[in-house]
Amino acid sequence: MSKSPSRRKRKSSKEVASEDPPIGTELARVFDFVGDADGIEEYRLKSNGLQVLYMRQGIAPVATTMITYRVGSRNESAGLTGATHFLEHLMFKGTERFNRRRGTSIFEVLQSVGAQVNATTWLDRTNYYEMMESEHLSLALDIESDRMRNALLNEEDVESERTVILNEFDRGENESQRRLFHLLWSTAFIAHPYRHPTIGWRSDIESVTAADLRNFYDTYYWPNNATLSIIGGVERVEALEQVADRFGPISSSPLNIPDVTTREPLQSGERRFELNMSGEVGSVVMGYHTPGGRHGDADALGVLSMILSGGKTSRFYRALTDTGLAAYAHASSMTLRDSGLFILIASPADGIDNASIESALDRELDRVIQEGVEQGELSLAKKQVRTQTLFGRDSSYAIAAQLNEAIATGDWRLYAGQLDRVEALSKEDIDRVARTYLAKDARSVGYLNPVRQGT
């Protein structure tokens, strides 16, 4: 567990402090202190709107920096699908200061000081991170501030990465589970850009130009569309001084960052699809529309997924796996910035067909909807969520990664208050969300049908 950054009386995770922390007069001229929760302090650079999250964590001199840009495949239009992922690749090609031609490539420079470095792209965000000894924080900030506005994005790099990404796309097309999930999202969503795969559609990857990617970069890669998280063994004042020095001179975006205004229309009938691929094992997948992650029902849906498939005492395990019907069965609730999906997936055991698995899943869902959950299984699910959450906060990187998802959803404090919100859930909350969101006429159902060679 993380430690509080000071000896001040710790506030509830729902509280946000109103007094300024001890950052000194000079830094107070540069940063607005916004508030704190669960040991995390929020600042905002006055010059450009960069959001900064700071947390003193652990006793080892190790720190994680993670910059989260609020842009993902959600922000892509037809013809530009995959642009966010493509840019993630190109950002490692560097800048005039940091590039392979000069022997100062981003990977080489950071790995020379023992840093772990990478990036990920998802529906609502892109993040870049470094985990290293605290003494090298300035190097990480040098690189992230430089490539925020000075990425090369030249034609030669676009063409070389196009080949890499197309190979990645083709590998994914040969993975049955990945294709099954792509089909689920593109079936469940007919208007919202969540229907596009994060990697993009092949024709868009093939046709996107360096100018297209430059325009996308110039639209979204600005300090006022980013959050910089610094977690670990680094002093507050030292960290903020370095942030001000590296990021302070960058201007905010000259134009408003465009928002996504499309909302998925209400689904009024079950949708079905099938995927036939070579293999030995089938699968059934179901997707039910859920509200965005900032909605009050998001936590209850997460706990419901734990009741259904959280371990050997869960409903799915007892009804499907333990009885020999399914090789596995899993439920998850995707908490996103906009409406997401509550997803069920199960794979039949030998000799069992997909239709039988669908019927078994439906029986368990009907039981929950008609009879509700038991208080005992709710209490167990809360403990499982708490344990899983705390284990996921055992390092500076783990904390930054969880913060990353809360930032993408729209509010980092969703991370800070999660355990309190889960603990406050009642049996009635779980029963209500099951009845509200698990409606058959608003779901999408897919079968993965294995096609054996020679048949």
N, C-alpha and C positions, 0 to 999 in steps of 0.2 A: 504494500500500500504506500501511497505517496505521503510525504510529510508536508505540513503547512509551511509556507515560506517565511513565517515570522512567528513571534510569540504572542501575537495578538489573539484575543479570544476568537475561536473559530466560529464562523457564522453558519447557520443552516444553509444547505445547498440551494435553497430557494431564495436566500437573501442576496442582495447585491449591496456592497458597501457604498456609503455616501462620502466618507472622508477620504482625502488623498493619502496614498501610501507614501513612505519616506523616499521619494526619488530625487529630492533636492530642487532648488529653485530653477537651476539652468534647464534640467530635463522637463520641469513643469511648463516651461515656455515652449517646448517642442512637442510634448505629448499631452493629450487629454487622457485623464484616468477615467475609464468608463465604469468599472466595478469589478467585483471578484466573487467567486463561488468555488467551494471545495478546493481552495488553495491555488486556483488559477486566477490570474489578474489580467484584465483586458485594458489595453491602451490603444489610442489612435493617434497616428502622426498627423499633426495639424496641417502640415504642408501639402499632403496629398491623400489623406484618408486611409492609409494602410492600417489595417487592424492587426494588432500585435497581442498575442497571448503568451504570458510568461508563467512558468511554474518551477519553483525550486523542488527538485525530486531526488531522493537518494543521497548517499554520502560519497559515492565514487565520482571522480572528476570526468564524467562522461555526459555528453549532452546530445540531444537530437534537435535539429532544425527541420521544420517542414513548412513549405509554403504551399498553400491551397488556393488555387484559382477557381473562382466560381463559374467554371465553364466546363461542360462535358458534352456528350452526344445529344443531350437535351437541347442544346443551343444550336444544333446543326440543321440546316435546311436541305431539301432534296437537291442533289447534285454536289453537296458538300459533306455528305455523311462520311465519318471517319476523319474529319479535319482535325479534331482535338487529339486523337490518337497519333495522327501523322505528325502534328506539331510536337507532341511529347518526344518522338524519336529525334526530330530536328533540333530540339533544344539542347541535346547532348552534342551536337556538332559544334556548339560553342559560339563565341563572339570573336571580335578582333583580338581581344586580350587572351582568351582561352580557346585554343583550337589546336588540332593535331599538327598542322603545318609548322607551328611555332614550337612544337614539343610541349605544349601546355594544355592538352585536351582536358576536359572536365574530369573524366574518369581517372586519367593518369595523375593529375594534380591532387585530387582528393584521396585516391588510393595510396599515393606516396606517403600520406600521413596516417594511413591505417583506417581511413573512413569507410563506412559502408554507405553506399549511395545508390539511389534508384528513383523511379517515378512510376505512377500508375494513372490510368485514365478510367473514368466510370461515367455513369449517366449524368450526374450533376456536378462533377468536379474533376480537376486534374491536380495531382500533387507531386512535388519534388522534395526529396529529403536526404539528409546526411546525418549519420550517427557517428560520433567521433569523440576523441578526448576534448575536454572543454577548452583547452588552450588553442584549439584550431577553429573555434567558432568564427573568428574574423574571416578566415579563408572561405568557409561556407557562405557567409553573408556577402563576401566579395563576389562570388560566383553567381549567387541567386539575384543579387541586385543588378549585376551586369547583364545577365541574360533576360531579365524582365523586359528590357527595352532594346537590347543591342544584339539579339540573335541574328546570325548570318542569313539563314534561310535562302541559300543560293541554289541555282538550278542544278548544279552538279550534285549537291547533297540531296535534293528532292528526288532526283532520278535514282541514286544509289539506295535511298531508303524506300522508294516505291517498290523496288525488287524485294527488299527484306519484308515489307508489310504484305505484299501479295503472297509471298511464301507462307507467312504467318496465317493469312486468310485461308489459303488452301489447306493448311494443316487443320485448321478449325473445321473446315467443311468435311473433313474425314473423321471428325469426332462426333459420334452420334448424339451424345448428351448435349454438346454445345449447340448442335443444329436443332435439337428438340427445344431447347430454351429460346433460341432465336425465333423459332416458329411460334412458340407460346406468346412471346411479347408482340410479335407482328400480327398475331391473330387477336389478342386481347385489346390492343390499341390500334385504332383505325385512323385517328387524327393526331394524337400527341406524338412528338418525336421520340418518346420512349420506345416506339415500335422499331426504330432503327438499331441495328447492332452497333456496339461501341466501336468496333473496328471499321465499320462502314460497309456499304455494298461494293462489290467488286468493281462495277463500272465507274463508281465515283473515285475509288482509289486509283484506277487506271487513268482517269481524265483530269484529276485536280492538278492545278499548276502552281508554280512558286508564287505567282502573283495572287492567286486565290488564298494561299496559306498566309502570305504576308498580310492580306487584308483581314483575315480572321484573327491573326496575331495582334494586329493594330486595333482591333475592335475590343478584345477581351484581356490582353495581357498588360494590365495597369495596376498600380498599387491600390486604387480604390475598388478593385475587383478581386482583392487577394487578402488572405490572412496568413501572417507569419507566426508560427508557434515555436517557442524556444522552451524546451523541457529538459531538466536535469541539473547537473552540478555546475551551475554558472550563476554568478551574482547578478541580481536584478539591475543595479545601476550600470555595471559593466556591459551587460547584454543590451540594455536600452541605448547606451551611448554608441555602441557599435551599429545598432539598427539605424539610429538617427544619422550617423555619419555616412552609411552606405545607401540607405533608401531615401533619406530626407531630400536630396537634390532632385529626385525623379518627380516629374509633374504628374498630376492626376490626369485622367483621360480627357481629351478636349471635347468629346461628345459623350452624351449619356450612354451608359452600357445598356444595350438592348435587352429587354426582358422577354420571356416566353409567355405569350398570352393565350395560346391554344389550350383549351381544356377538353379532355376526353368526354364525348357525349355519353349519356347514360346508356348502358347496354340493356337491350330489351329482349334478349333471346340467347340461348346457349349457342356457342360457336364450337365447332369441332374440326380437327385436322388429323392427318395421319402422315407419318414419315416412314418410308420403307428404306432400310439400309442393311447392308451385309453385316452379319453378326450373329451371336448366339442367344442374346438376351433382349427381351423387350422392356418397355417402360410405359407407365401411364403418368401423365402430368396434368395438373389442374391449376388454373389461375383464377382467383376471385379479386375483384377490384376493391381496393382499400383507400382510405384517405391519406393525405400527405403526412409526413413524419412529425409535423408540428401539431397535428390534430390530437385532441385528448384521448382518442381511442387507440393510438398507435402502440402504447405500452401494453394495453390489454390484449391486443392481437399478438404481440410478441409472447406474452405469457401463455396464451391459448396454443400457440405453436409448440411451446415446451410441454404443455399437458398432452398434446397429441403425439409427440415424437421424442421427448426428452429422456432417453434412456430405457432400460428394460422394464420399468414400471409404467411406461407411457401406454396410452390407448392403442396406438398403431402397433407397437411392439407386441403387445399381448394378443391383439386381434388378428394381425397379419403375419408378423415374423415368427412369433412363438408357435403359431399353429401350422407353419409350413406353407402358408399361402405366398408369402413374399420373401425375397432375398433381403430386401430392406424397404423401409417406408419412412419418409421424412416430410416435415412441415416447416415452413419458414415464412416470416412476414417481412417483405421488403419495404423498409421505411425510406422513402425518397422525398425530394422537395415537393413534388406534385403527387397525384394519386399513384399508388404502387400496386403491388399484387401480393396476395396471400397464396403461397404456392405449396401444393402437395405433389410429391413424386414418389412412385413406388415401382419396384421391379419384381416381376413374378418369379417364383421359384420354378424349378424344373417341372414340366407337365401342367403348369397353370397358365391360362391365357390372360390377355390384357383385360378382357371384359369382366372376368371374375375378380380381378384386382380393383377395377373401377367400382364394382358392386360392393366389395368389402370396404373400400374407402367411404362410399356413400352411406353405408350402414353406420359407420362410426360417427360421421358428421351428423347424420339424422339423430343419433342418440344424444349428442351434445346439444343440438338445437332443441330437441323435444324434452329432454330430461335435465339439461344443464350439467355443470361440472360438480364434483364433490369438493367439499372444503379441504379435505385431506390432500387431494391432488393439487389443489391451488396452492396450499402451503408448501408442498414439496417443490412445485414449479418456481415459486418465489425464491426458495433457497438455491435452486439450481441456477436461476438467473443471477442471483447475488454472487455465487461462487464463480460462475463463468465470467462475470463482469470484473470481479476483483483479480482473478487470475490474468485477465486481459489488461491489467493496469500495473504489471509488475516490473516495468522498465520504462525509460524515457520514450523509447520508440513506440511501445504499446500504447502509452497514453496519447502520444501525438497522433497515432493512427486512429484511435477512437475519436479523438477531437476532430480529426479530418472529416469523418463521416457526419458528425453533428454539424460542422460548419457547412458541409454540402447540403444538408437538410434545411439549413436556414438559420440555426441558432446554436452556438457552441454550448450554451447552458443546458441544452438537452442532455449533454454528457454529464454535466455536474449534478443535475437533479434526478438522474435516472433511477437510482436505488430507492430514493424517497418516493418517487411516483409509483414504482412497482409495489413497494410495501403497502401503499395506501389502497391498492386495488381490492375490490370485494368480489365475492362469488357472483353477485348481480352484474358487475361490470363485464365479467367474462361471458356470462350467459347472454347478455345483451349484444355484445359484439358478434358472437357466433350467430345469433338470429338475424342481425342487421346485415352482415357482410357475406355470409356463406350461402347465398341464394343461387340455386341452380340456373335460373334464367338470366343470370348476369355473370356467368363463368365461361371459361374456355377450357376445352378438354382435348388433349392430344395423345395419340398412341405412337410409340416407336415400335414398328413391326420388324423383327429381325428377318433378314433374307439370307438363308444359308446357301453357301456356294453349291452349285449343282442342282438347285431346285428351281 
